[in-house]
Amino acid sequence: MAEIKTKPTSASVEDFINGVRDEQKRKDSFVLLEMMKKAVGEEPKMWGSSLIGFGNVRLKSPATGREVDWIRIGFSPRKANLSLYLSGNIRQHDAALEKLGKHKTGVGCLYINKLADIDIQVLKEIIDASLTWEYFAK
């Protein structure tokens, strides 16, 4: 199994969020925390110094066979935006993303400036759909 730099830690998730300087990001982070906790049904853990992760899964690259332990879903209140890490390819959510509101995407990430910019119900649907990714059905 390959080693990755970002690993679970024993740091407090709540302390980390309370340390977020931007008040709106801090409030939005607590909303995301509860939303993801409810969706996954597990308590969050800090992964590295700035990623809040839910669940744990061993992923295997079909191209290289490399295996890594990683989160099912998670988020990080970054300076520029709230970065949501979702399972699978973000493109699987294209229909929902059209209804979400102001956002940007990466390969597996969804970037939101603030929750007021989006439809929270659509975000919940995306999170729930992400958790049904076929990899987890194995």
PyMOL commands that set and color helices and strands:
alter all, ss='L'
color gray80, all
select helices_A, chain A and resi 13-18+23-40+90-100+115-117+120-130+134-137
alter helices_A, ss='H'
color red, helices_A
select strands_A, chain A and resi 45-47+51-54+57-60+67-70+73-77+82-85+104-105+109-112
alter strands_A, ss='S'
color yellow, strands_A
deselect
rebuild
show_as cartoon
